Amino acid sequence: MAGAYLLILFTWLGLYLVTGDRFTIIALINFVAIFLFVPLVLVLLVAILCKSRWLGIGFIIGTAALLWFWGDLFIPRTNQNLSSVPTLSVMTFNVLAWHNQYNPILDTIRVENPDVLLLQELTTGLADRLQNDLINEYPYQVLEPVDNPTGIGVISKYPLRPSAVIVPQLWAGGPQILELDWNGEQITLVNFHMAPTTGIWPLDEVDQSIRFREQEAEILAGLAIQSESAIMGGDANTTFLSDAYRTISAVLTDAYRTAGFGLGHTFPGSTIPGSDRPHLGRLYVPPWMMRIDYVFHSKDWTTISARTAHIDGVSDHRGVIVELTQIK
């Protein structure tokens, strides 16, 4: 049994390293690939009990792969003493469209108190509350609410305005391409909600969603290349093992990967009606199985800190909040 498990693990690993997301089945496995490594501890026990050299080697190779993919997320981060430099806190938060429980959302925003907040699945009801309840804290608001998951919006303590840049409409929401005025600089700010994969069947629809995200990633990378300074965040609906992620991270820095600690999983959470947490009958999958929400930035920024935000108990995502400063 231990040998069969290692065969499955190494088959996936080899196919992933060679093909990435080319094959739909492998792309689906990539979403939850970290859980393929959970049985490794049992392989170690069997190797010790059976005194199996080959199982021991398999355990070492599997552990090396695990550490290669995720090990850096568990290295303690050195606190940077940057008290004398101006910083900008940015938060992305998919608030879940299918509810009217706005107070927990507003409470989370107040607790985290970011300078700039990127919202996905923004509804008209929540947009009204943002304009009525948070206008003093966030006087600059560019909101595009829709009463379904395509709504999107940004609120900010610093001036921002829509950009004239137009991109193809492939997205689940937005993207919003804005210009943020901060510390005498003009920053390209992008709020995105990439195409979702809503199930595992039929495979042609799953594959289409994956290819949409790859096209969207190319668009974001192109925007980053054209911008002198950029911050982009949102719900990418994909994990860091995907080709789409690699396209974006080739030109932008993943703030959480740089300064976060732990897996930082952001989805799925809530089980209220309308959430996307998968379930079979009344049995839901475990919470927080993957990291699909990100803040990226161009190379002229450095990440001081990054973490997941307070859980509001309503949305099936939890936010990601990062603190950035510009490198002069």
RODO-2510 file (C-alpha; in nm, 4 decimals, decimal comma):
residues 328
     n   res          X          Y          Z
     1     m     0,0000     0,0000     0,0000
     2     a     0,2803     0,2438     0,0874
     3     g     0,4517     0,1639    -0,2415
     4     a     0,1294     0,2217    -0,4370
     5     y     0,0847     0,5597    -0,2674
     6     l     0,4406     0,6647    -0,3565
     7     l     0,3804     0,5587    -0,7156
     8     i     0,0721     0,7840    -0,7313
     9     l     0,2578     1,0744    -0,5671
    10     f     0,5589     1,0522    -0,7954
    11     t     0,3437     1,0060    -1,1052
    12     w     0,1634     1,3313    -1,0266
    13     l     0,4928     1,5037    -0,9439
    14     g     0,6535     1,3992    -1,2705
    15     l     0,3527     1,4971    -1,4799
    16     y     0,3232     1,8306    -1,3018
    17     l     0,6896     1,9174    -1,3513
    18     v     0,6733     1,8277    -1,7199
    19     t     0,3255     1,9459    -1,8188
    20     g     0,2070     2,1986    -1,5570
    21     d    -0,1627     2,2660    -1,6258
    22     r    -0,1615     2,1261    -1,9795
    23     f    -0,3773     1,8285    -1,8856
    24     t    -0,7067     1,9116    -1,7167
    25     i    -0,6953     1,6266    -1,4652
    26     i    -0,3466     1,7248    -1,3507
    27     a    -0,4554     2,0899    -1,3299
    28     l    -0,7420     1,9890    -1,0989
    29     i    -0,5075     1,7874    -0,8776
    30     n    -0,2738     2,0863    -0,8604
    31     f    -0,5424     2,2786    -0,6681
    32     v    -0,5155     2,0415    -0,3712
    33     a    -0,1727     1,8915    -0,4332
    34     i    -0,0508     1,9625    -0,0812
    35     f    -0,2860     1,6967     0,0500
    36     l    -0,1106     1,4348    -0,1630
    37     f     0,1790     1,4654     0,0793
    38     v    -0,0193     1,3997     0,3990
    39     p     0,0301     1,0165     0,3908
    40     l     0,4101     1,0584     0,3824
    41     v     0,4249     1,0246     0,7610
    42     l     0,2663     0,6790     0,7314
    43     v     0,5259     0,5835     0,4716
    44     l     0,7965     0,6700     0,7230
    45     l     0,6345     0,4494     0,9872
    46     v     0,6019     0,1570     0,7463
    47     a     0,9613     0,2048     0,6286
    48     i     1,0847     0,1880     0,9874
    49     l     0,8680    -0,1086     1,0846
    50     c     0,9510    -0,3068     0,7693
    51     k     1,3096    -0,1841     0,7526
    52     s     1,2490    -0,0963     0,3881
    53     r     1,5297     0,0987     0,2267
    54     w     1,3205     0,1824    -0,0817
    55     l     1,0297     0,3178     0,1198
    56     g     1,2791     0,5246     0,3164
    57     i     1,4204     0,6696    -0,0049
    58     g     1,0673     0,7385    -0,1274
    59     f     0,9910     0,9202     0,1963
    60     i     1,3034     1,1356     0,1601
    61     i     1,2230     1,2273    -0,2013
    62     g     0,8594     1,3043    -0,1148
    63     t     0,9621     1,5186     0,1814
    64     a     1,2152     1,7035    -0,0337
    65     a     0,9390     1,7832    -0,2851
    66     l     0,7088     1,9025    -0,0056
    67     l     0,9781     2,1339     0,1290
    68     w     1,0625     2,2578    -0,2206
    69     f     0,7047     2,3675    -0,2819
    70     w     0,6007     2,4944     0,0617
    71     g     0,8997     2,4883     0,2963
    72     d     0,9879     2,8569     0,2626
    73     l     0,6457     2,9500     0,4006
    74     f     0,7504     2,8120     0,7397
    75     i     1,0796     2,9971     0,7711
    76     p     1,0439     3,2605     1,0460
    77     r     1,0389     3,6074     0,8940
    78     t     1,2726     3,8755     1,0261
    79     n     1,0816     4,1832     1,1339
    80     q     1,2012     4,4773     0,9288
    81     n     1,2604     4,8004     1,1154
    82     l     1,1088     5,0431     0,8691
    83     s     0,9400     5,2801     1,1129
    84     s     1,0991     5,5809     0,9440
    85     v     0,9633     5,5074     0,5954
    86     p     0,6094     5,5602     0,4646
    87     t     0,4090     5,2402     0,4218
    88     l     0,0933     5,1430     0,2372
    89     s    -0,1366     4,8670     0,3576
    90     v    -0,3391     4,6872     0,0908
    91     m    -0,6080     4,4276     0,1465
    92     t    -0,7953     4,2065    -0,0979
    93     f    -1,1260     4,0547     0,0100
    94     n    -1,3853     3,8491    -0,1760
    95     v    -1,6947     3,9268     0,0318
    96     l    -1,9361     3,6694    -0,1244
    97     a    -2,2267     3,8067    -0,3237
    98     w    -2,5125     3,5851    -0,2081
    99     h    -2,6001     3,7336     0,1309
   100     n    -2,7087     4,0552     0,3012
   101     q    -2,5077     4,0176     0,6228
   102     y    -2,3124     4,3397     0,5813
   103     n    -2,2201     4,4189     0,9429
   104     p    -1,9604     4,1386     0,9769
   105     i    -1,8001     4,2563     0,6523
   106     l    -1,7836     4,6157     0,7760
   107     d    -1,6490     4,4997     1,1127
   108     t    -1,3684     4,3102     0,9386
   109     i    -1,2786     4,6165     0,7342
   110     r    -1,2665     4,8313     1,0472
   111     v    -1,0559     4,5770     1,2375
   112     e    -0,7998     4,5423     0,9578
   113     n    -0,8117     4,9120     0,8626
   114     p    -0,6201     4,8885     0,5330
   115     d    -0,5229     5,1995     0,3403
   116     v    -0,6577     5,0439     0,0199
   117     l    -0,9207     4,7706     0,0012
   118     l    -0,9860     4,5633    -0,3114
   119     l    -1,3293     4,4002    -0,3036
   120     q    -1,4682     4,1221    -0,5202
   121     e    -1,8334     4,0083    -0,5435
   122     l    -1,9494     4,3539    -0,4371
   123     t    -2,3291     4,3894    -0,4297
   124     t    -2,5392     4,7065    -0,4403
   125     g    -2,6434     4,6584    -0,0765
   126     l    -2,2857     4,6406     0,0487
   127     a    -2,1807     4,9262    -0,1805
   128     d    -2,4494     5,1458    -0,0232
   129     r    -2,3210     5,0601     0,3252
   130     l    -1,9621     5,1398     0,2230
   131     q    -2,0702     5,4806     0,0946
   132     n    -2,2875     5,5553     0,3961
   133     d    -2,0855     5,4021     0,6812
   134     l    -1,7211     5,4245     0,5713
   135     i    -1,7074     5,7372     0,3571
   136     n    -1,5192     5,9322     0,6265
   137     e    -1,2519     5,6634     0,6615
   138     y    -1,2433     5,5909     0,2885
   139     p    -1,3338     5,9070     0,0977
   140     y    -1,2138     5,7666    -0,2341
   141     q    -1,4394     5,4912    -0,3654
   142     v    -1,4642     5,3412    -0,7128
   143     l    -1,7476     5,0912    -0,6923
   144     e    -1,9001     4,8726    -0,9641
   145     p    -2,1595     4,6723    -0,7678
   146     v    -2,3715     4,3984    -0,9222
   147     d    -2,6082     4,1677    -0,7366
   148     n    -2,4149     3,8599    -0,8424
   149     p    -2,0470     3,7539    -0,8187
   150     t    -1,9360     3,9916    -1,0967
   151     g    -1,9487     4,3030    -0,8752
   152     i    -1,6188     4,4666    -0,7827
   153     g    -1,4907     4,7795    -0,6101
   154     v    -1,2036     4,9647    -0,4432
   155     i    -1,2121     5,1982    -0,1443
   156     s    -0,9084     5,4011    -0,0422
   157     k    -0,7726     5,6565     0,2007
   158     y    -0,5659     5,7986    -0,0860
   159     p    -0,6852     5,9538    -0,4114
   160     l    -0,7612     5,7135    -0,6938
   161     r    -0,9301     5,7370    -1,0294
   162     p    -1,0127     5,5039    -1,3158
   163     s    -0,7449     5,4478    -1,5784
   164     a    -0,8082     5,4790    -1,9502
   165     v    -0,6640     5,1309    -2,0104
   166     i    -0,9155     4,8761    -2,1451
   167     v    -0,8618     4,4997    -2,1434
   168     p    -1,0578     4,2046    -2,2908
   169     q    -1,3638     4,0944    -2,0913
   170     l    -1,2873     3,7383    -1,9814
   171     w    -1,3195     3,7873    -1,6093
   172     a    -1,5529     3,6850    -1,3271
   173     g    -1,5423     4,0498    -1,2202
   174     g    -1,3631     4,3593    -1,3457
   175     p    -1,0787     4,4026    -1,3697
   176     q    -1,0650     4,7536    -1,2305
   177     i    -0,7577     4,9367    -1,3550
   178     l    -0,7053     5,2485    -1,1458
   179     e    -0,4448     5,5121    -1,0762
   180     l    -0,3558     5,5573    -0,7083
   181     d    -0,1838     5,8728    -0,5834
   182     w     0,0443     5,7841    -0,2915
   183     n     0,3431     5,9645    -0,1447
   184     g     0,3794     6,1794    -0,4553
   185     e     0,3804     5,8752    -0,6836
   186     q     0,1231     5,7484    -0,9322
   187     i     0,0680     5,3758    -0,8879
   188     t    -0,1156     5,1434    -1,1263
   189     l    -0,3689     4,9635    -0,9069
   190     v    -0,5529     4,6596    -1,0426
   191     n    -0,8406     4,4792    -0,8722
   192     f    -0,9193     4,1479    -1,0423
   193     h    -1,1529     3,8518    -1,0091
   194     m    -1,0322     3,5786    -1,2411
   195     a    -1,2500     3,3145    -1,4047
   196     p    -1,3615     3,0434    -1,1584
   197     t    -1,3586     2,6672    -1,1882
   198     t    -1,7006     2,5847    -1,0437
   199     g    -1,6812     2,2045    -1,0497
   200     i    -1,4825     1,9062    -1,1698
   201     w    -1,7185     1,8066    -1,4507
   202     p    -1,7627     1,8327    -1,7462
   203     l    -1,3917     1,8440    -1,8189
   204     d    -1,4227     2,0675    -2,1232
   205     e    -1,5779     2,3418    -1,9072
   206     v    -1,3078     2,2944    -1,6443
   207     d    -1,0421     2,3213    -1,9131
   208     q    -1,2029     2,6367    -2,0531
   209     s    -1,1894     2,8054    -1,7115
   210     i    -0,8208     2,7160    -1,6778
   211     r    -0,7393     2,8598    -2,0216
   212     f    -0,9372     3,1762    -1,9421
   213     r    -0,7224     3,2275    -1,6313
   214     e    -0,4066     3,1789    -1,8342
   215     q    -0,5218     3,4513    -2,0752
   216     e    -0,6105     3,6782    -1,7829
   217     a    -0,2680     3,6178    -1,6289
   218     e    -0,1045     3,7224    -1,9563
   219     i    -0,3097     4,0436    -1,9488
   220     l    -0,2039     4,1216    -1,5902
   221     a     0,1590     4,0485    -1,6706
   222     g     0,1368     4,2782    -1,9719
   223     l    -0,0089     4,5576    -1,7592
   224     a     0,2699     4,5107    -1,5070
   225     i     0,5376     4,5345    -1,7750
   226     q     0,3849     4,8572    -1,9084
   227     s     0,3589     5,0178    -1,5615
   228     e     0,6365     5,1992    -1,3826
   229     s     0,4878     5,0927    -1,0492
   230     a     0,2037     4,8484    -0,9901
   231     i     0,0027     4,6777    -0,7185
   232     m    -0,2445     4,4096    -0,8233
   233     g    -0,4707     4,2018    -0,6034
   234     g    -0,7812     3,9928    -0,5998
   235     d    -0,9336     3,6497    -0,6243
   236     a    -0,7259     3,4530    -0,8756
   237     n    -0,9298     3,1326    -0,8401
   238     t    -0,6069     2,9341    -0,8725
   239     t    -0,3122     2,8218    -0,6611
   240     f     0,0574     2,8926    -0,6904
   241     l     0,1165     2,5616    -0,8704
   242     s    -0,0768     2,6819    -1,1761
   243     d     0,0615     2,8134    -1,5024
   244     a    -0,1462     3,1290    -1,4557
   245     y     0,0254     3,2020    -1,1241
   246     r     0,3676     3,1457    -1,2752
   247     t     0,2892     3,3922    -1,5531
   248     i     0,2001     3,6667    -1,3038
   249     s     0,4783     3,5910    -1,0558
   250     a     0,7361     3,6044    -1,3360
   251     v     0,6929     3,9834    -1,3459
   252     l     0,5328     4,0654    -1,0083
   253     t     0,6111     3,9637    -0,6499
   254     d     0,3600     3,7633    -0,4470
   255     a     0,3561     3,9616    -0,1215
   256     y     0,2397     3,6722     0,0965
   257     r     0,5027     3,4382    -0,0452
   258     t     0,7649     3,6981     0,0424
   259     a     0,6625     3,7912     0,3952
   260     g     0,3788     3,5631     0,5098
   261     f     0,4135     3,2712     0,7487
   262     g     0,2234     2,9450     0,7095
   263     l     0,0157     2,8177     0,4218
   264     g    -0,2072     3,1257     0,4215
   265     h    -0,5043     2,9394     0,2793
   266     t    -0,7968     3,1670     0,1972
   267     f    -1,0667     2,9345     0,0599
   268     p    -1,3188     2,7768     0,1190
   269     g    -1,4661     2,9046     0,4421
   270     s    -1,8279     2,9829     0,5192
   271     t    -2,1094     2,7338     0,4673
   272     i    -2,3906     2,9893     0,4493
   273     p    -2,6211     2,9583     0,1461
   274     g    -2,4476     3,0881    -0,1629
   275     s    -2,0940     3,0012    -0,0562
   276     d    -1,8791     2,7911    -0,2863
   277     r    -1,7577     2,5522    -0,0189
   278     p    -1,7937     2,2064    -0,1798
   279     h    -2,0143     1,9558    -0,0031
   280     l    -2,1832     1,6204    -0,0439
   281     g    -2,5234     1,6444     0,1210
   282     r    -2,4593     1,7942     0,4642
   283     l    -2,0929     1,6940     0,4642
   284     y    -1,8657     1,9842     0,3708
   285     v    -1,4998     1,9617     0,2734
   286     p    -1,2589     2,0893     0,5409
   287     p    -1,2211     2,4679     0,5518
   288     w    -0,9288     2,6660     0,4148
   289     m    -0,7927     2,4088     0,1702
   290     m    -0,6109     2,6423    -0,0698
   291     r    -0,4650     2,9903    -0,1220
   292     i    -0,6338     3,1636    -0,4148
   293     d    -0,6395     3,5303    -0,3021
   294     y    -0,3293     3,7410    -0,3637
   295     v    -0,1633     4,0790    -0,3560
   296     f     0,1154     4,1204    -0,6113
   297     h     0,3474     4,4165    -0,6551
   298     s     0,6183     4,5389    -0,8905
   299     k     0,9873     4,5236    -0,8052
   300     d     1,0018     4,8843    -0,6834
   301     w     0,8080     4,7774    -0,3731
   302     t     0,9130     4,5614    -0,0811
   303     t     0,6755     4,3666     0,1438
   304     i     0,7098     4,4447     0,5135
   305     s     0,4411     4,2038     0,6329
   306     a     0,1676     3,9821     0,4928
   307     r    -0,1029     3,7764     0,6600
   308     t    -0,4557     3,6501     0,6246
   309     a    -0,7230     3,8797     0,7632
   310     h    -0,9811     3,8401     1,0366
   311     i    -1,2440     3,5769     0,9500
   312     d    -1,5864     3,7412     0,9315
   313     g    -1,7901     3,4181     0,9381
   314     v    -1,9889     3,5230     0,6307
   315     s    -1,7699     3,5133     0,3220
   316     d    -1,6286     3,1848     0,1922
   317     h    -1,2953     3,3665     0,1489
   318     r    -1,0765     3,5372     0,4011
   319     g    -0,8868     3,8464     0,3063
   320     v    -0,5150     3,8959     0,2624
   321     i    -0,3580     4,2124     0,4013
   322     v    -0,0051     4,3281     0,3257
   323     e     0,2079     4,6238     0,4246
   324     l     0,4317     4,7634     0,1544
   325     t     0,6905     5,0338     0,1113
   326     q     0,8585     5,1646    -0,1997
   327     i     1,2250     5,1108    -0,2684
   328     k     1,3943     5,4350    -0,3664
***
